[in-house]
Amino acid sequence: MEPVKRTFPRWIWLVYLLIFSLSVPWYWTEDAGMQLLLGLPLWVCSSIGAILLCACFSFWIINKYWQE
């Protein structure tokens, strides 16, 4: 029996790269990143949002491309 080759389209990896780049607060200036939103610095809220976006995207990809 030959093993099944499972590959994902390249655009999926590009979306993951974009989401992960949003989760790292390297692009925030010191003043803008320290503004508060819901009691947390803005960079923390953007990182949490990017992580949630990554989780939702992963859920969608698994449901769409995972073959049982």
Backbone as CSV, one residue per row, in Angstrom:
resi,resn,N_x,N_y,N_z,CA_x,CA_y,CA_z,C_x,C_y,C_z
1,MET,0.843,-1.172,0.000,0.000,0.000,0.000,0.896,1.245,0.000
2,GLU,0.615,2.152,-0.904,1.410,3.378,-1.026,0.893,4.449,-0.059
3,PRO,1.795,5.138,0.651,1.336,6.169,1.592,0.714,7.355,0.848
4,VAL,-0.245,7.975,1.508,-0.933,9.117,0.929,-0.093,10.368,1.185
5,LYS,0.185,11.112,0.123,0.950,12.342,0.260,-0.026,13.486,0.523
6,ARG,0.159,14.155,1.649,-0.730,15.256,2.021,0.055,16.552,2.014
7,THR,-0.299,17.417,1.113,0.330,18.731,1.064,-0.756,19.781,1.079
8,PHE,-0.430,20.895,1.655,-1.353,22.012,1.683,-0.941,23.013,0.603
9,PRO,-1.900,23.758,0.094,-1.544,24.800,-0.878,-0.591,25.825,-0.252
10,ARG,0.239,26.428,-1.078,1.244,27.371,-0.584,0.623,28.606,0.069
11,TRP,-0.548,29.007,-0.354,-1.147,30.224,0.198,-1.447,30.067,1.683
12,ILE,-1.677,28.842,2.134,-1.934,28.610,3.558,-0.718,28.988,4.382
13,TRP,0.463,28.600,3.921,1.688,28.929,4.649,1.944,30.431,4.632
14,LEU,1.587,31.091,3.556,1.742,32.549,3.504,0.808,33.247,4.487
15,VAL,-0.407,32.741,4.630,-1.345,33.317,5.598,-0.830,33.101,7.015
16,TYR,-0.302,31.907,7.306,0.277,31.669,8.629,1.443,32.627,8.899
17,LEU,2.274,32.851,7.915,3.393,33.770,8.077,2.899,35.183,8.365
18,LEU,1.867,35.619,7.679,1.294,36.940,7.913,0.692,37.041,9.316
19,ILE,-0.055,36.032,9.720,-0.675,36.053,11.049,0.393,36.058,12.146
20,PHE,1.419,35.231,11.989,2.474,35.200,12.997,3.250,36.506,13.035
21,SER,3.415,37.161,11.889,4.102,38.456,11.907,3.258,39.511,12.613
22,LEU,1.936,39.378,12.571,1.076,40.299,13.305,1.101,40.038,14.804
23,SER,1.410,38.817,15.195,1.396,38.478,16.618,2.634,38.985,17.360
24,VAL,3.678,39.331,16.626,4.902,39.852,17.236,4.843,41.373,17.195
25,PRO,4.982,42.036,18.333,4.783,43.495,18.373,6.001,44.314,17.924
26,TRP,6.731,43.865,16.945,7.928,44.580,16.498,7.604,45.875,15.761
27,TYR,6.410,46.002,15.235,6.065,47.160,14.417,5.448,48.300,15.218
28,TRP,5.221,48.108,16.518,4.631,49.150,17.344,5.691,50.155,17.772
29,THR,5.331,51.441,17.739,6.200,52.436,18.355,5.984,52.360,19.859
30,GLU,6.903,52.899,20.610,6.808,52.783,22.066,5.560,53.482,22.596
31,ASP,5.238,54.651,22.047,4.066,55.398,22.525,2.758,54.717,22.133
32,ALA,2.669,54.275,20.891,1.424,53.669,20.421,1.168,52.329,21.092
33,GLY,2.191,51.567,21.334,2.024,50.248,21.926,1.612,50.271,23.384
34,MET,1.864,51.376,24.059,1.551,51.439,25.483,0.178,52.049,25.780
35,GLN,-0.568,52.439,24.769,-1.935,52.899,25.005,-2.754,51.714,25.496
36,LEU,-3.714,51.991,26.368,-4.474,50.908,26.980,-5.779,50.644,26.240
37,LEU,-6.110,49.386,26.127,-7.378,48.924,25.574,-7.842,47.781,26.467
38,LEU,-8.979,47.960,27.104,-9.506,46.977,28.049,-8.524,46.700,29.191
39,GLY,-7.754,47.717,29.568,-6.812,47.582,30.660,-5.489,46.935,30.286
40,LEU,-5.300,46.613,29.016,-4.071,45.985,28.551,-3.402,46.895,27.526
41,PRO,-2.072,46.848,27.440,-1.412,47.619,26.388,-1.911,47.169,25.005
42,LEU,-1.914,48.098,24.077,-2.447,47.822,22.741,-1.707,46.688,22.044
43,TRP,-0.391,46.583,22.280,0.360,45.514,21.622,-0.052,44.140,22.149
44,VAL,-0.461,44.071,23.408,-0.926,42.795,23.971,-2.247,42.397,23.325
45,CYS,-3.137,43.371,23.165,-4.432,43.086,22.536,-4.255,42.637,21.088
46,SER,-3.328,43.266,20.361,-3.105,42.847,18.975,-2.487,41.455,18.912
47,SER,-1.607,41.129,19.848,-1.023,39.784,19.874,-2.070,38.728,20.189
48,ILE,-2.933,39.016,21.150,-4.006,38.079,21.496,-4.961,37.914,20.314
49,GLY,-5.277,39.026,19.644,-6.144,38.954,18.469,-5.532,38.130,17.353
50,ALA,-4.220,38.278,17.130,-3.542,37.496,16.089,-3.520,36.013,16.448
51,ILE,-3.351,35.711,17.722,-3.355,34.307,18.155,-4.748,33.695,17.963
52,LEU,-5.779,34.455,18.300,-7.148,33.972,18.077,-7.434,33.793,16.590
53,LEU,-6.941,34.721,15.771,-7.099,34.597,14.321,-6.386,33.356,13.802
54,CYS,-5.205,33.081,14.335,-4.454,31.886,13.944,-5.210,30.616,14.332
55,ALA,-5.811,30.618,15.513,-6.575,29.455,15.953,-7.799,29.231,15.064
56,CYS,-8.512,30.308,14.736,-9.689,30.186,13.867,-9.293,29.736,12.467
57,PHE,-8.202,30.282,11.949,-7.731,29.882,10.622,-7.316,28.417,10.622
58,SER,-6.631,27.980,11.683,-6.232,26.573,11.781,-7.448,25.660,11.835
59,PHE,-8.456,26.056,12.596,-9.692,25.286,12.681,-10.334,25.143,11.301
60,TRP,-10.382,26.240,10.551,-10.986,26.220,9.220,-10.183,25.332,8.262
61,ILE,-8.854,25.459,8.304,-7.996,24.664,7.421,-8.127,23.181,7.737
62,ILE,-8.145,22.837,9.012,-8.270,21.428,9.394,-9.607,20.870,8.912
63,ASN,-10.677,21.613,9.090,-11.989,21.134,8.654,-12.088,21.043,7.125
64,LYS,-11.389,21.906,6.419,-11.486,21.911,4.966,-10.575,20.876,4.309
65,TYR,-9.345,20.731,4.812,-8.349,19.918,4.107,-8.017,18.584,4.781
66,TRP,-8.408,18.385,6.011,-8.054,17.142,6.697,-8.907,16.005,6.178
67,GLN,-8.261,14.966,5.707,-8.980,13.800,5.184,-8.819,12.653,6.172
68,GLU,-9.918,12.054,6.514,-9.862,10.939,7.454,-9.733,9.634,6.717
